[in-house]
Amino acid sequence: MKKELPPLTSYSEDQRQKAMDKYRLIAPYLNHEKNLKTIAEVSECF
């Protein structure tokens, strides 16, 4: 059974900001611009 997630509007500003930071990190992969290995190497710096 899949757990139902709350709507994004119920998240705090900090939670939304963290989610956007994560999205920005993986966006190049989703847009077929970089592979996961490259993204992982870059993210280790953070």
mmCIF file of the N, C-alpha and C atoms, coordinates in Angstrom:
data_MODEL
# 
_entry.id   MODEL 
# 
loop_
_atom_site.group_PDB 
_atom_site.id 
_atom_site.type_symbol 
_atom_site.label_atom_id 
_atom_site.label_alt_id 
_atom_site.label_comp_id 
_atom_site.label_asym_id 
_atom_site.label_entity_id 
_atom_site.label_seq_id 
_atom_site.pdbx_PDB_ins_code 
_atom_site.Cartn_x 
_atom_site.Cartn_y 
_atom_site.Cartn_z 
_atom_site.occupancy 
_atom_site.B_iso_or_equiv 
_atom_site.pdbx_formal_charge 
_atom_site.auth_seq_id 
_atom_site.auth_comp_id 
_atom_site.auth_asym_id 
_atom_site.auth_atom_id 
_atom_site.pdbx_PDB_model_num 
ATOM 1   N N  . MET A 1 1  ? 0.847  -1.172 0.000   1.00 0.00 ? 1  MET A N  1 
ATOM 2   C CA . MET A 1 1  ? 0.000  0.000  0.000   1.00 0.00 ? 1  MET A CA 1 
ATOM 3   C C  . MET A 1 1  ? 0.898  1.242  0.000   1.00 0.00 ? 1  MET A C  1 
ATOM 4   N N  . LYS A 1 2  ? 0.570  2.167  -0.853  1.00 0.00 ? 2  LYS A N  1 
ATOM 5   C CA . LYS A 1 2  ? 1.354  3.391  -0.982  1.00 0.00 ? 2  LYS A CA 1 
ATOM 6   C C  . LYS A 1 2  ? 0.848  4.453  0.001   1.00 0.00 ? 2  LYS A C  1 
ATOM 7   N N  . LYS A 1 3  ? 1.791  5.079  0.700   1.00 0.00 ? 3  LYS A N  1 
ATOM 8   C CA . LYS A 1 3  ? 1.424  6.121  1.664   1.00 0.00 ? 3  LYS A CA 1 
ATOM 9   C C  . LYS A 1 3  ? 1.086  7.412  0.919   1.00 0.00 ? 3  LYS A C  1 
ATOM 10  N N  . GLU A 1 4  ? -0.022 8.004  1.277   1.00 0.00 ? 4  GLU A N  1 
ATOM 11  C CA . GLU A 1 4  ? -0.460 9.260  0.671   1.00 0.00 ? 4  GLU A CA 1 
ATOM 12  C C  . GLU A 1 4  ? 0.348  10.413 1.249   1.00 0.00 ? 4  GLU A C  1 
ATOM 13  N N  . LEU A 1 5  ? 0.939  11.227 0.391   1.00 0.00 ? 5  LEU A N  1 
ATOM 14  C CA . LEU A 1 5  ? 1.727  12.376 0.840   1.00 0.00 ? 5  LEU A CA 1 
ATOM 15  C C  . LEU A 1 5  ? 0.830  13.595 1.018   1.00 0.00 ? 5  LEU A C  1 
ATOM 16  N N  . PRO A 1 6  ? 1.147  14.454 1.981   1.00 0.00 ? 6  PRO A N  1 
ATOM 17  C CA . PRO A 1 6  ? 0.356  15.677 2.165   1.00 0.00 ? 6  PRO A CA 1 
ATOM 18  C C  . PRO A 1 6  ? 0.616  16.648 1.015   1.00 0.00 ? 6  PRO A C  1 
ATOM 19  N N  . PRO A 1 7  ? -0.299 17.565 0.772   1.00 0.00 ? 7  PRO A N  1 
ATOM 20  C CA . PRO A 1 7  ? -0.079 18.546 -0.293  1.00 0.00 ? 7  PRO A CA 1 
ATOM 21  C C  . PRO A 1 7  ? 1.125  19.440 0.027   1.00 0.00 ? 7  PRO A C  1 
ATOM 22  N N  . LEU A 1 8  ? 1.783  19.914 -1.010  1.00 0.00 ? 8  LEU A N  1 
ATOM 23  C CA . LEU A 1 8  ? 2.972  20.749 -0.815  1.00 0.00 ? 8  LEU A CA 1 
ATOM 24  C C  . LEU A 1 8  ? 2.668  22.022 -0.024  1.00 0.00 ? 8  LEU A C  1 
ATOM 25  N N  . THR A 1 9  ? 1.445  22.483 -0.093  1.00 0.00 ? 9  THR A N  1 
ATOM 26  C CA . THR A 1 9  ? 1.087  23.701 0.632   1.00 0.00 ? 9  THR A CA 1 
ATOM 27  C C  . THR A 1 9  ? 1.125  23.509 2.142   1.00 0.00 ? 9  THR A C  1 
ATOM 28  N N  . SER A 1 10 ? 1.151  22.254 2.592   1.00 0.00 ? 10 SER A N  1 
ATOM 29  C CA . SER A 1 10 ? 1.190  22.014 4.038   1.00 0.00 ? 10 SER A CA 1 
ATOM 30  C C  . SER A 1 10 ? 2.612  22.034 4.594   1.00 0.00 ? 10 SER A C  1 
ATOM 31  N N  . TYR A 1 11 ? 3.605  22.079 3.702   1.00 0.00 ? 11 TYR A N  1 
ATOM 32  C CA . TYR A 1 11 ? 5.001  22.110 4.142   1.00 0.00 ? 11 TYR A CA 1 
ATOM 33  C C  . TYR A 1 11 ? 5.410  23.519 4.563   1.00 0.00 ? 11 TYR A C  1 
ATOM 34  N N  . SER A 1 12 ? 6.359  23.588 5.479   1.00 0.00 ? 12 SER A N  1 
ATOM 35  C CA . SER A 1 12 ? 6.866  24.892 5.917   1.00 0.00 ? 12 SER A CA 1 
ATOM 36  C C  . SER A 1 12 ? 7.761  25.469 4.817   1.00 0.00 ? 12 SER A C  1 
ATOM 37  N N  . GLU A 1 13 ? 8.077  26.730 4.942   1.00 0.00 ? 13 GLU A N  1 
ATOM 38  C CA . GLU A 1 13 ? 8.958  27.390 3.968   1.00 0.00 ? 13 GLU A CA 1 
ATOM 39  C C  . GLU A 1 13 ? 10.317 26.701 3.929   1.00 0.00 ? 13 GLU A C  1 
ATOM 40  N N  . ASP A 1 14 ? 10.829 26.311 5.074   1.00 0.00 ? 14 ASP A N  1 
ATOM 41  C CA . ASP A 1 14 ? 12.117 25.617 5.144   1.00 0.00 ? 14 ASP A CA 1 
ATOM 42  C C  . ASP A 1 14 ? 12.057 24.264 4.420   1.00 0.00 ? 14 ASP A C  1 
ATOM 43  N N  . GLN A 1 15 ? 10.979 23.523 4.617   1.00 0.00 ? 15 GLN A N  1 
ATOM 44  C CA . GLN A 1 15 ? 10.828 22.230 3.947   1.00 0.00 ? 15 GLN A CA 1 
ATOM 45  C C  . GLN A 1 15 ? 10.733 22.405 2.422   1.00 0.00 ? 15 GLN A C  1 
ATOM 46  N N  . ARG A 1 16 ? 10.014 23.427 1.993   1.00 0.00 ? 16 ARG A N  1 
ATOM 47  C CA . ARG A 1 16 ? 9.903  23.682 0.549   1.00 0.00 ? 16 ARG A CA 1 
ATOM 48  C C  . ARG A 1 16 ? 11.255 24.085 -0.030  1.00 0.00 ? 16 ARG A C  1 
ATOM 49  N N  . GLN A 1 17 ? 12.011 24.884 0.714   1.00 0.00 ? 17 GLN A N  1 
ATOM 50  C CA . GLN A 1 17 ? 13.330 25.309 0.248   1.00 0.00 ? 17 GLN A CA 1 
ATOM 51  C C  . GLN A 1 17 ? 14.267 24.111 0.109   1.00 0.00 ? 17 GLN A C  1 
ATOM 52  N N  . LYS A 1 18 ? 14.241 23.200 1.093   1.00 0.00 ? 18 LYS A N  1 
ATOM 53  C CA . LYS A 1 18 ? 15.072 21.998 1.016   1.00 0.00 ? 18 LYS A CA 1 
ATOM 54  C C  . LYS A 1 18 ? 14.678 21.133 -0.177  1.00 0.00 ? 18 LYS A C  1 
ATOM 55  N N  . ALA A 1 19 ? 13.391 21.024 -0.438  1.00 0.00 ? 19 ALA A N  1 
ATOM 56  C CA . ALA A 1 19 ? 12.931 20.244 -1.587  1.00 0.00 ? 19 ALA A CA 1 
ATOM 57  C C  . ALA A 1 19 ? 13.408 20.877 -2.894  1.00 0.00 ? 19 ALA A C  1 
ATOM 58  N N  . MET A 1 20 ? 13.346 22.190 -2.986  1.00 0.00 ? 20 MET A N  1 
ATOM 59  C CA . MET A 1 20 ? 13.820 22.878 -4.196  1.00 0.00 ? 20 MET A CA 1 
ATOM 60  C C  . MET A 1 20 ? 15.323 22.715 -4.359  1.00 0.00 ? 20 MET A C  1 
ATOM 61  N N  . ASP A 1 21 ? 16.069 22.738 -3.279  1.00 0.00 ? 21 ASP A N  1 
ATOM 62  C CA . ASP A 1 21 ? 17.513 22.521 -3.349  1.00 0.00 ? 21 ASP A CA 1 
ATOM 63  C C  . ASP A 1 21 ? 17.823 21.137 -3.899  1.00 0.00 ? 21 ASP A C  1 
ATOM 64  N N  . LYS A 1 22 ? 17.085 20.138 -3.442  1.00 0.00 ? 22 LYS A N  1 
ATOM 65  C CA . LYS A 1 22 ? 17.275 18.771 -3.934  1.00 0.00 ? 22 LYS A CA 1 
ATOM 66  C C  . LYS A 1 22 ? 16.899 18.679 -5.416  1.00 0.00 ? 22 LYS A C  1 
ATOM 67  N N  . TYR A 1 23 ? 15.804 19.333 -5.789  1.00 0.00 ? 23 TYR A N  1 
ATOM 68  C CA . TYR A 1 23 ? 15.392 19.315 -7.191  1.00 0.00 ? 23 TYR A CA 1 
ATOM 69  C C  . TYR A 1 23 ? 16.461 19.959 -8.074  1.00 0.00 ? 23 TYR A C  1 
ATOM 70  N N  . ARG A 1 24 ? 16.991 21.095 -7.649  1.00 0.00 ? 24 ARG A N  1 
ATOM 71  C CA . ARG A 1 24 ? 18.031 21.773 -8.439  1.00 0.00 ? 24 ARG A CA 1 
ATOM 72  C C  . ARG A 1 24 ? 19.251 20.885 -8.632  1.00 0.00 ? 24 ARG A C  1 
ATOM 73  N N  . LEU A 1 25 ? 19.537 20.061 -7.633  1.00 0.00 ? 25 LEU A N  1 
ATOM 74  C CA . LEU A 1 25 ? 20.675 19.154 -7.721  1.00 0.00 ? 25 LEU A CA 1 
ATOM 75  C C  . LEU A 1 25 ? 20.462 18.077 -8.789  1.00 0.00 ? 25 LEU A C  1 
ATOM 76  N N  . ILE A 1 26 ? 19.245 17.523 -8.860  1.00 0.00 ? 26 ILE A N  1 
ATOM 77  C CA . ILE A 1 26 ? 18.993 16.441 -9.815  1.00 0.00 ? 26 ILE A CA 1 
ATOM 78  C C  . ILE A 1 26 ? 18.405 16.911 -11.146 1.00 0.00 ? 26 ILE A C  1 
ATOM 79  N N  . ALA A 1 27 ? 18.068 18.179 -11.260 1.00 0.00 ? 27 ALA A N  1 
ATOM 80  C CA . ALA A 1 27 ? 17.465 18.696 -12.496 1.00 0.00 ? 27 ALA A CA 1 
ATOM 81  C C  . ALA A 1 27 ? 18.305 18.412 -13.742 1.00 0.00 ? 27 ALA A C  1 
ATOM 82  N N  . PRO A 1 28 ? 19.634 18.562 -13.696 1.00 0.00 ? 28 PRO A N  1 
ATOM 83  C CA . PRO A 1 28 ? 20.421 18.243 -14.895 1.00 0.00 ? 28 PRO A CA 1 
ATOM 84  C C  . PRO A 1 28 ? 20.273 16.786 -15.342 1.00 0.00 ? 28 PRO A C  1 
ATOM 85  N N  . TYR A 1 29 ? 20.093 15.886 -14.391 1.00 0.00 ? 29 TYR A N  1 
ATOM 86  C CA . TYR A 1 29 ? 19.865 14.487 -14.746 1.00 0.00 ? 29 TYR A CA 1 
ATOM 87  C C  . TYR A 1 29 ? 18.489 14.330 -15.388 1.00 0.00 ? 29 TYR A C  1 
ATOM 88  N N  . LEU A 1 30 ? 17.479 14.941 -14.804 1.00 0.00 ? 30 LEU A N  1 
ATOM 89  C CA . LEU A 1 30 ? 16.125 14.838 -15.340 1.00 0.00 ? 30 LEU A CA 1 
ATOM 90  C C  . LEU A 1 30 ? 16.021 15.449 -16.735 1.00 0.00 ? 30 LEU A C  1 
ATOM 91  N N  . ASN A 1 31 ? 16.849 16.444 -17.011 1.00 0.00 ? 31 ASN A N  1 
ATOM 92  C CA . ASN A 1 31 ? 16.864 17.103 -18.320 1.00 0.00 ? 31 ASN A CA 1 
ATOM 93  C C  . ASN A 1 31 ? 17.878 16.472 -19.279 1.00 0.00 ? 31 ASN A C  1 
ATOM 94  N N  . HIS A 1 32 ? 18.426 15.310 -18.887 1.00 0.00 ? 32 HIS A N  1 
ATOM 95  C CA . HIS A 1 32 ? 19.395 14.560 -19.707 1.00 0.00 ? 32 HIS A CA 1 
ATOM 96  C C  . HIS A 1 32 ? 20.631 15.396 -20.042 1.00 0.00 ? 32 HIS A C  1 
ATOM 97  N N  . GLU A 1 33 ? 21.061 16.227 -19.111 1.00 0.00 ? 33 GLU A N  1 
ATOM 98  C CA . GLU A 1 33 ? 22.239 17.064 -19.306 1.00 0.00 ? 33 GLU A CA 1 
ATOM 99  C C  . GLU A 1 33 ? 23.475 16.468 -18.637 1.00 0.00 ? 33 GLU A C  1 
ATOM 100 N N  . LYS A 1 34 ? 23.288 15.718 -17.534 1.00 0.00 ? 34 LYS A N  1 
ATOM 101 C CA . LYS A 1 34 ? 24.395 15.109 -16.796 1.00 0.00 ? 34 LYS A CA 1 
ATOM 102 C C  . LYS A 1 34 ? 23.970 13.719 -16.345 1.00 0.00 ? 34 LYS A C  1 
ATOM 103 N N  . ASN A 1 35 ? 24.970 12.852 -16.117 1.00 0.00 ? 35 ASN A N  1 
ATOM 104 C CA . ASN A 1 35 ? 24.634 11.533 -15.582 1.00 0.00 ? 35 ASN A CA 1 
ATOM 105 C C  . ASN A 1 35 ? 24.708 11.571 -14.053 1.00 0.00 ? 35 ASN A C  1 
ATOM 106 N N  . LEU A 1 36 ? 24.196 10.517 -13.427 1.00 0.00 ? 36 LEU A N  1 
ATOM 107 C CA . LEU A 1 36 ? 24.132 10.487 -11.970 1.00 0.00 ? 36 LEU A CA 1 
ATOM 108 C C  . LEU A 1 36 ? 25.513 10.466 -11.329 1.00 0.00 ? 36 LEU A C  1 
ATOM 109 N N  . LYS A 1 37 ? 26.471 9.827  -11.984 1.00 0.00 ? 37 LYS A N  1 
ATOM 110 C CA . LYS A 1 37 ? 27.822 9.781  -11.424 1.00 0.00 ? 37 LYS A CA 1 
ATOM 111 C C  . LYS A 1 37 ? 28.400 11.192 -11.305 1.00 0.00 ? 37 LYS A C  1 
ATOM 112 N N  . THR A 1 38 ? 28.243 11.994 -12.335 1.00 0.00 ? 38 THR A N  1 
ATOM 113 C CA . THR A 1 38 ? 28.739 13.363 -12.320 1.00 0.00 ? 38 THR A CA 1 
ATOM 114 C C  . THR A 1 38 ? 28.053 14.181 -11.227 1.00 0.00 ? 38 THR A C  1 
ATOM 115 N N  . ILE A 1 39 ? 26.762 14.023 -11.101 1.00 0.00 ? 39 ILE A N  1 
ATOM 116 C CA . ILE A 1 39 ? 26.012 14.759 -10.077 1.00 0.00 ? 39 ILE A CA 1 
ATOM 117 C C  . ILE A 1 39 ? 26.458 14.322 -8.683  1.00 0.00 ? 39 ILE A C  1 
ATOM 118 N N  . ALA A 1 40 ? 26.684 13.013 -8.504  1.00 0.00 ? 40 ALA A N  1 
ATOM 119 C CA . ALA A 1 40 ? 27.119 12.509 -7.197  1.00 0.00 ? 40 ALA A CA 1 
ATOM 120 C C  . ALA A 1 40 ? 28.489 13.061 -6.840  1.00 0.00 ? 40 ALA A C  1 
ATOM 121 N N  . GLU A 1 41 ? 29.388 13.138 -7.816  1.00 0.00 ? 41 GLU A N  1 
ATOM 122 C CA . GLU A 1 41 ? 30.720 13.682 -7.551  1.00 0.00 ? 41 GLU A CA 1 
ATOM 123 C C  . GLU A 1 41 ? 30.653 15.148 -7.146  1.00 0.00 ? 41 GLU A C  1 
ATOM 124 N N  . VAL A 1 42 ? 29.804 15.898 -7.785  1.00 0.00 ? 42 VAL A N  1 
ATOM 125 C CA . VAL A 1 42 ? 29.655 17.321 -7.465  1.00 0.00 ? 42 VAL A CA 1 
ATOM 126 C C  . VAL A 1 42 ? 28.990 17.496 -6.107  1.00 0.00 ? 42 VAL A C  1 
ATOM 127 N N  . SER A 1 43 ? 27.988 16.679 -5.810  1.00 0.00 ? 43 SER A N  1 
ATOM 128 C CA . SER A 1 43 ? 27.252 16.850 -4.554  1.00 0.00 ? 43 SER A CA 1 
ATOM 129 C C  . SER A 1 43 ? 28.067 16.472 -3.338  1.00 0.00 ? 43 SER A C  1 
ATOM 130 N N  . GLU A 1 44 ? 29.126 15.693 -3.499  1.00 0.00 ? 44 GLU A N  1 
ATOM 131 C CA . GLU A 1 44 ? 29.975 15.346 -2.370  1.00 0.00 ? 44 GLU A CA 1 
ATOM 132 C C  . GLU A 1 44 ? 30.671 16.588 -1.810  1.00 0.00 ? 44 GLU A C  1 
ATOM 133 N N  . CYS A 1 45 ? 30.762 17.625 -2.596  1.00 0.00 ? 45 CYS A N  1 
ATOM 134 C CA . CYS A 1 45 ? 31.403 18.867 -2.142  1.00 0.00 ? 45 CYS A CA 1 
ATOM 135 C C  . CYS A 1 45 ? 30.525 19.620 -1.154  1.00 0.00 ? 45 CYS A C  1 
ATOM 136 N N  . PHE A 1 46 ? 29.237 19.310 -1.111  1.00 0.00 ? 46 PHE A N  1 
ATOM 137 C CA . PHE A 1 46 ? 28.311 20.055 -0.260  1.00 0.00 ? 46 PHE A CA 1 
ATOM 138 C C  . PHE A 1 46 ? 28.281 19.468 1.077   1.00 0.00 ? 46 PHE A C  1 
# 
